[in-house]
């Protein structure tokens, strides 16, 4: 029993019942988690891992802001950042405050009633999953030599230049299939340092409904399709 993100970037054939996978992209599934939990933690957890560990190299005591912390990538990023010893701040709606606090968030900001850029300063790292004005305002609160990673394609040159002027490293990251990283995630999942939150499960025949749920942008954690 194995899990992993297949052939990304490329053709993973994620909705086929059977696929051929390079072994180097896989890890053994921890025996103490379900197939659904394993599937939920492939792309999203791998994105969080590569952002925080591979690129940002988060260290104990650093201040980390994770936008949309209740989402698929966000809820994994919170747990990984906490595991690394960071002070974690997250923006969500008030409806999801208790959820992100249960993941270990040190400080919650309700984006509907509070402006994060008025409350925060000297942040070491920001993980942006929203883009636009949220990304632009994030530049203001990062300390010199700090980093911002955005997961939204189409990073504007204007934003990069504004970040450079205040000595902030702003870049776009696209996750890559990586079996060694999956092995690291498997270890965290096995030891319960990382947990997949499954918001809803849909049958293979109801895949259209799964897409409609994701399109609401109100999913807490991950949506899973079962065969």
Steps between C-alpha positions, in 0.01 A plus 500: 500500500658824378411865453642803325437776249538353152685656204459865598558708299372266235224252435412320822166355383368562850146389417594161357444188708854377427811699407864428431719693743877553522603330824720797587184712548341270759528417868353215702163594647511504881303199622323700768323741261224435247537511123281812503727675750803404293343624176405830662860562602670467163493825299395729786739373768783476246441862402513609863815293565691630201401860580593490868786251508665490156480869412433706815702272731288601799679489832383481859371831633438663163175684441295348218177631344283253310213649304182295470619258766181294494546400136666192356857629487448736792397242759804288419729804500386595850580154635838482328597850616406409857700179476800709393459716810369817337264759647204458265245763400212425266227694325157339460138600548366494855315177414830315473679657796451202730616258232835671440552552871454125545788450253730706723470854365642753747314799361184518289389793284146524364542641150141628499539729800877554539780622273797270546740765366396737779551240773821325396864592446842333489365178350771262377294313243160527329330220309251662262217295353282794396701745289389849396475763772564242773839426348578868449414589860706208627817668377447773761519267798805290412832586661808573285648176360166329559321289241159482336392204290185532295323198355295712260629500138562826317721678752519862388839665445369804689454289813847349470656847463312634804627207703857554384490864608444392859741203474229233501535185290171445313459201269244266346526130579360207306505171686697210352454124534760373747508162668755600764277786611206258510704274730551795734126567498428130556713511814311803631166338422604175668612681815180712504693825466296555183135419438280530192168671560245357257209736452297274271521172310340439162465183298674467165160540331439828685828664402309795349356576844852492645610763249200719582590481870860602433378790284314648797842588653346414836652157547667445836790264438465262206238337280560135413363281221470130582496204261 
